[in-house]
Amino acid sequence: MTRHARNCTAGAVYTYHEKKKDASASGYGTQSERVGKDSVKDFDSCSLTLQPCRNPVVTKEGYLFDKEAILEYIITKKNEYTKKLKQYEKQMKKDENEQKELAAAEKEATLIKFMNREKNISNGWKASGSGASSSVSNLANGKDKQLPSFWVPSQLPDAQHSKMQKPDPTVYCPMSGKPLKMKDLIEVKWTLVNDPDDKKSLIAKENRYMCPVTHDILSNAVPCAVIRNTGHVVTMECVEKIIKTDWVHPLTGDKLKEKDIIPLQRGGTGYASTNKNLEGKNERPVLQA
């Protein structure tokens, strides 16, 4: 029987196709699938809500957010910081009280040790304590060094010694991880596409915005940039061929600098060169022999 027969069972080689087919049928292993266009965020959608922005704002790194969503995010983070700060202050106060209790306990242990030594001296025993003491105190015979403050809650065996770190008041961008401030958010001005034949609503339109200079349709496949001074969105081709020639705003005539051009981060396209990672993986149980 040849190894290419339909019901071949005599083949000594387990081919890649057979292995992949059996793994897919059994439901074990890792399944990789290329992400389609519908799974990628649009260029004009908020990075938090993944919906088209009503009042778009952009960060210095070029990430687009809806103003309401990003302000709610900042307020939530500030409230979390206030809550953690109160917990940290409560912990510091608790530690301070425990330190006072510990100091009082050590002082009392020293007093008990002194009284025991004086009692031993009065009874004729040696001050060095070479003999075994008959005291029932758990602080006698050097046990005070092992249990200096066993009644303090922080010294109990089941006490949690994890210390809370002081919270960071800085709010970080959810996309870039860099510090984010409300005053750094720049309002974005889109230029609508004037098509009298298209009667659809703005959300339903496939071509919604265009470059105000070149009138090119904006999409994920077209690299764009935001002009910091006015918030207009233009194509990178316009930036390279028009703006960078004399560094003048093509619409207002204002002088521009390199920092005034903010490249807009795109959600991605179906082309691999546009995306760093356009593949999704589904982890499933591994079939073991």
N, C-alpha and C positions, 0 to 999 in steps of 0.2 A: 504494500500500500504506500503510495507516494505521500509526502508530507504536505502536499498542496490539495489533497482531497478534501471534500466537504466535511466528512466525519473522521478526519485523520486523528488518530490517537497514538501513533507510533513515532511521531516526530520528537527528536531529542532537544529541539530548540523551542523555547517559549518566546514567540516573536513579540515585538513591541506593540503591534496592532492587536494581537490577542490579549496581551496584558492590559492595554488601555481599555479594550472592550469589556473584559471581565471586571476591571475596577469600576467602570461606569455602571455596569449592571448590578454589582454587589453593593454599591453605596459607600465604599470605603476609599480612603485616600484624600488627596487634595485636588480640587477641581478649579482650574483657572479659566477665566473667560474675559475676553476683551470688552471693555466698557463702551457702550454705544453713545451716540450723540445725545439721546434723551436722558442719559445719566450724568451729563456734564452741565455745570452751571453756566447760564448765559452771561454774556459780558456786562449786561446792564442789570443783573440781579444782585440782591444783597448777599453778602458772604455769610450772614447769620440766618436769615429767613429763607434764602434761596428763591425769593420771589422778586418780581420787578419792583424797583425802588419807586416810592412816591416822592420822597424828598431825598435824592441821592447826595451823599457826601463821600469824600475820598480821604484816605490818610496819606501821610507823607511817603509811605511805601507803595501807594497805588492800589490799595484794597478798597473796594466799593462797599458801602453800607447804606442801609436806610437810616435816616437821621433818628427816627423814633426808636428803631431797634438798637442802634449803637448807644444812644443815650440811656435807654433802659438797661443795657449791659453795664455801662459805667456806673450807674446808680446802684445796681445790684452788687457790683464788686465793692463799692464804697460801703454799702451796708454790711457786707460780709467782713470787711476790714474792721468796722466799728464793733461788730459782735465778737470777733476774735480778739480785738484789743481789750474788751471788757473781760473776757475769759483769761487773757494773759495777766491783766492787772489783778484779777481775783486770785490767780495762782501765785503771783508774786507776794500778795498780802498773806496768803496761806503759808508760803515758805518762810516769810518773815516771822509769823507767829510760831511756826515750828522751830525756827532757830532760837527764838526766845525760850520756848519750852525746853529745848535741848540744853541751852546754857543754864537754865534753872535746874535741870536734872543733873547736869555735871557738877554744879555747885553743891547740890544736895548729896550726891554720891561722894564728893570730896569730904563733906562734913561727916557723913556716916563713917568713912574710912578713918578720919581723924579720931572720932569718938571710939571706934573699935580699937585703934592703936593705944589711945589713952587708957582704955579699959584693960587691955592686955598688960600694959606697963604697971597699972595699979595692982593687978593680980600676980605680978612677979614674972610674967612671961617676957621673953626677949622681944625687943622692938623689931628685930628683923623678921620675926614670924617664921622661924625655921620649923616649928611644930605645926601640926594640923589644927586648924581652928574648929571649935565646936559650934560656931555661929550658924544659924539657919538662914541667915541673910543671903540672898543671891548676889550680893555685891561683895561678899567676903572672899578672901584667898585669891585676889586678882580677877574675880569674875566681873568686876565693874568695867574692865577694859573690853571684855567680850560683849557685855550687855550694858553699854553706857546709858541708854535711854530707851529701854524696851517698851515703855508705855507711850512713847511718841508715835502717832499714827504712821509717819513716814518711815519709821524703822521696823515696822511689822514685816514679816516674811511675805505676806500677800499684798503689800503696798505696791502701787504702780509708780515706778521711778521714771517714767517717760515725762520729760519736761517739754512744755510747749514753748516753741520759739516765738520771738516777738514778730508779729505780722508785718508784712511789707505794705506800706500805704500806696505803693505805685500800682496803677492800673495798666495792665499789659494788653496789647492788641490780641484778639483771639486768633488771628491768622499769622501775623509775623512774629508775635512774641515780644515786640519792642514796646517801650513805654508809650501810653496813649493818653492824650489830654484833649479835652473838649475844644480848646482854643486852636488846636492843630487841625481840626476837621475842616475841609474845604468843600464848599457847596459846588455841585456839578451842574452845568447847564447843557442840556441836550439840544440838538438842532433837529426838529421834526422833519420827516420826509413829507413833502407836499405832493401827494398823489390824488388828484380829484376823482380818479376812477376807483380808488380803493375806499369802500364805504364801511370797512370793518372798524371795530373799536381799536384803541391804541394797543391794548394787551394782545388782541387777536392778530394783529399785523405781524407779518414775518420780517418786513423791513420797516423798522420804526424810526431809527435815527440815522443821520448822515453827518459828514464833516462839513462845517460851515464854510470852509475855504475851497476844498476840492469837490464837494458834493458827492463824495464816495459813500456808499452804504456801509454802516458800521456793523460788524458782527464779530464772532469769536475768531474768524479766520483773518481779520484785519487788525494788526497791531495799532493801538490807540494811545494817546497821551492826553493828560489834563493840564491846561495852562493855569498855574497857580493864581495869577492875578485876577483873572475873570472867571475861571471855572469852565471855560469852553473845552469841549472834547474834539480833538483833531486827530487825524491819522499820523502815524509815525513817518509816513512818506512826506506829508506836509511839513513835519518838523525838520526832516533831513534836507529837503530840497528848497523850502521857502523860508522857514523861521531861522535856521542856522546860517543862512547866508549873510544876513545883516542884524540878526537878533532883534527884530522888531515884531510886535504883535500884528498879525495880518488884518485884524478886525478893528483894533483901537489905535494902533500906531505907537503903543507904549514900548519902552525899552525892556528887554527880557534878559535873563541870565540863565546859566545852565541849571541852577536849582529850581527855576520856575517851570521846568518841564518835568512832569510826573508821569512816568509810563504806567498805564492802566493795566492791572493784572487781569488776564483773561481766564475764563473758566476752562477753556480747552476746546479742541476740535477733534475730528476723527483722524488727524494726522499725528504720527508719533513724534515728529519734530517739535510740535507745539506743547506737548505734555511730557512731564517727567515720568509719570506713572499712569498709564491708562489701562491697567489690567486689574481685575478684581479676583480674589481667591476665596474659595469656600472650603474651610477646614472641616473634614469629616473624620470619623474613627478610622484608625489604621488597621488594616488586616494583617494580623501576625500569624506566622506559621506555628 
